[in-house]
Amino acid sequence: MILTIYEGLGGWFWMLLGLILLILEILAPGVIFLWLGVAAMFVGVADLIFQISWQTELMAFGFLALILVFVGRMLMNRFRKLETDRPMLNERSKALIGKEFSLDEAIVDGRGRIKVLDSYWRVSGPDCDVGGKVRVVNADGASLQVEVVE
């Protein structure tokens, strides 16, 4: 029964499916439905022109969908490289590397604290007195590794 309905629609089924997938892409952008919709449209046009069998239609859709999604992702990744004036915006600890600070709490046994703007950061490095100048050389999560600045 379903196969009979499908065969009756033929290429129009694929055109309708392609249209639905393209509308879905508008509602839920992610570029995946775009390529699936384009693949369905190609199969629909091919069926309307060449009257291909439903098995060939399914294989063509699967093949085209895989190729278009793969190539589409490559193209999108190539053009999506966004440059920003603040590349470390979401990596605050890494943004501190190379900067110098005064110790708020002495480094004793390799551990101390510095104040950066309105927050305190744990530091590890060679022992140093309160007020000593240190430079951040590495960041590991919320802990900074420092070296003493002479």
Secondary structure as GFF3:
##gff-version 3
##sequence-region A 1 150
A	DSSP	alpha_helix	2	9	.	.	.	ID=ss1
A	DSSP	alpha_helix	11	27	.	.	.	ID=ss2
A	DSSP	alpha_helix	32	50	.	.	.	ID=ss3
A	DSSP	alpha_helix	54	79	.	.	.	ID=ss4
A	DSSP	alpha_helix	92	95	.	.	.	ID=ss5
A	DSSP	beta_strand	100	108	.	.	.	ID=ss6
A	DSSP	beta_strand	111	116	.	.	.	ID=ss7
A	DSSP	beta_strand	119	124	.	.	.	ID=ss8
A	DSSP	beta_strand	133	140	.	.	.	ID=ss9
A	DSSP	beta_strand	143	148	.	.	.	ID=ss10
###
